[in-house]
Each structure stands twice: as C-alpha cells, then as structure tokens.
Amino acid sequence: MAKYEPLARYLRRQKAAEVELSFRDIERIVGGLLPKASSDPKWWRAEDAPSALPQQRAFAQAGYVPESQLKAERVRFVRASTRNPTAPDARAD
C-alpha cells in the first residue's frame, strides 16, 4: 500500500462525506502516474482483504468507496458510512 498511503492519508483528513478528484489530482497526491490498469472499473474497488490490490486496501482503510468516472478521468470518493449500499462501486462511463 506504500504508493497509495499518501492518498489514504489525504482522504482520512477530509471532513466531507464526498471528495471528487481528477486522475491528475490523485497522481499529484501519490507522487506518480496511475497505472494503465486504472482504466478498468475493478481497479477502483475498495477492499480490505489481504489479497486485495494496494490501492483497494488504501481506499478501504481510509473509509471511502471510490466511484470512478473513467471517461472523465475523475473519481468521487464517498465515505463508506454515508454511502448508499445499492449504489455501484464504479461506473464505466
């Protein structure tokens, strides 16, 4: 999770229930480019399992669920405690 720890820290500091960031914003926060795999909606899941990808654990441990808008290269992070449980985790639009 080391690469995505700065993003997890950033999200933990947020007071808002929702935080919207562009891919560029995220790249600035983590200090590097997002991988090509970030164009896949599955990359943006929040999961805290040991087998989860590092960014997925970072999102989950920060307490936010990402909702990606891939064509717009934006992600809305919704605090897990306020999220509608029937909302999809990611959109492919």
One Martini backbone bead per residue (centre of mass of N, CA, C, O) as a GRO file, in nm:
protein
   93
    1MET     BB    1   0.050   0.067  -0.003
    2ALA     BB    2   0.267   0.290  -0.020
    3LYS     BB    3   0.181   0.456  -0.275
    4TYR     BB    4  -0.129   0.507  -0.137
    5GLU     BB    5  -0.092   0.647   0.141
    6PRO     BB    6  -0.129   0.950   0.070
    7LEU     BB    7  -0.428   0.911  -0.009
    8ALA     BB    8  -0.530   0.801   0.258
    9ARG     BB    9  -0.451   1.051   0.423
   10TYR     BB   10  -0.615   1.254   0.268
   11LEU     BB   11  -0.893   1.124   0.318
   12ARG     BB   12  -0.886   1.125   0.633
   13ARG     BB   13  -0.883   1.455   0.643
   14GLN     BB   14  -1.161   1.460   0.550
   15LYS     BB   15  -1.494   1.594   0.614
   16ALA     BB   16  -1.632   1.500   0.382
   17ALA     BB   17  -1.842   1.262   0.230
   18GLU     BB   18  -1.721   1.394  -0.039
   19VAL     BB   19  -1.461   1.333  -0.296
   20GLU     BB   20  -1.327   1.501  -0.579
   21LEU     BB   21  -1.103   1.360  -0.831
   22SER     BB   22  -0.860   1.363  -1.036
   23PHE     BB   23  -0.614   1.191  -1.171
   24ARG     BB   24  -0.409   1.421  -1.130
   25ASP     BB   25  -0.454   1.459  -0.832
   26ILE     BB   26  -0.368   1.174  -0.753
   27GLU     BB   27  -0.083   1.190  -0.872
   28ARG     BB   28   0.010   1.417  -0.684
   29ILE     BB   29  -0.039   1.271  -0.415
   30VAL     BB   30   0.145   1.003  -0.494
   31GLY     BB   31   0.389   1.079  -0.696
   32GLY     BB   32   0.242   0.946  -0.960
   33LEU     BB   33   0.137   0.740  -1.190
   34LEU     BB   34  -0.111   0.581  -1.316
   35PRO     BB   35  -0.205   0.297  -1.419
   36LYS     BB   36  -0.356   0.137  -1.678
   37ALA     BB   37  -0.554  -0.024  -1.486
   38SER     BB   38  -0.731   0.238  -1.408
   39SER     BB   39  -0.934   0.179  -1.663
   40ASP     BB   40  -1.057  -0.022  -1.460
   41PRO     BB   41  -1.317  -0.054  -1.246
   42LYS     BB   42  -1.183  -0.271  -1.052
   43TRP     BB   43  -0.948  -0.090  -0.944
   44TRP     BB   44  -1.178   0.093  -0.766
   45ARG     BB   45  -1.201  -0.082  -0.537
   46ALA     BB   46  -1.299  -0.151  -0.203
   47GLU     BB   47  -1.054  -0.345  -0.011
   48ASP     BB   48  -0.933  -0.535   0.296
   49ALA     BB   49  -0.798  -0.769   0.185
   50PRO     BB   50  -0.505  -0.938   0.150
   51SER     BB   51  -0.567  -0.979  -0.177
   52ALA     BB   52  -0.571  -0.697  -0.228
   53LEU     BB   53  -0.499  -0.421  -0.364
   54PRO     BB   54  -0.339  -0.148  -0.255
   55GLN     BB   55  -0.559   0.064  -0.334
   56GLN     BB   56  -0.800  -0.088  -0.211
   57ARG     BB   57  -0.695  -0.070   0.082
   58ALA     BB   58  -0.669   0.236   0.099
   59PHE     BB   59  -0.963   0.307   0.060
   60ALA     BB   60  -1.078   0.135   0.293
   61GLN     BB   61  -0.894   0.252   0.529
   62ALA     BB   62  -1.009   0.549   0.480
   63GLY     BB   63  -1.341   0.514   0.428
   64TYR     BB   64  -1.366   0.482   0.107
   65VAL     BB   65  -1.563   0.490  -0.198
   66PRO     BB   66  -1.515   0.450  -0.524
   67GLU     BB   67  -1.636   0.653  -0.812
   68SER     BB   68  -1.590   0.609  -1.133
   69GLN     BB   69  -1.498   0.833  -1.423
   70LEU     BB   70  -1.327   0.740  -1.681
   71LYS     BB   71  -1.373   0.945  -1.916
   72ALA     BB   72  -1.318   1.195  -1.707
   73GLU     BB   73  -1.098   1.133  -1.500
   74ARG     BB   74  -1.271   1.056  -1.230
   75VAL     BB   75  -1.323   1.062  -0.862
   76ARG     BB   76  -1.556   0.954  -0.624
   77PHE     BB   77  -1.545   0.982  -0.277
   78VAL     BB   78  -1.723   0.780  -0.042
   79ARG     BB   79  -1.823   0.752   0.253
   80ALA     BB   80  -1.905   0.450   0.380
   81SER     BB   81  -2.120   0.550   0.605
   82THR     BB   82  -2.295   0.722   0.357
   83ARG     BB   83  -2.348   0.503   0.164
   84ASN     BB   84  -2.523   0.354  -0.077
   85PRO     BB   85  -2.561   0.009  -0.095
   86THR     BB   86  -2.682   0.017  -0.412
   87ALA     BB   87  -2.442   0.140  -0.522
   88PRO     BB   88  -2.202   0.154  -0.735
   89ASP     BB   89  -1.853   0.145  -0.738
   90ALA     BB   90  -1.851   0.168  -1.063
   91ARG     BB   91  -1.806   0.348  -1.363
   92ALA     BB   92  -1.782   0.329  -1.735
   93ASP     BB   93  -1.822   0.641  -1.839
   0.00000   0.00000   0.00000
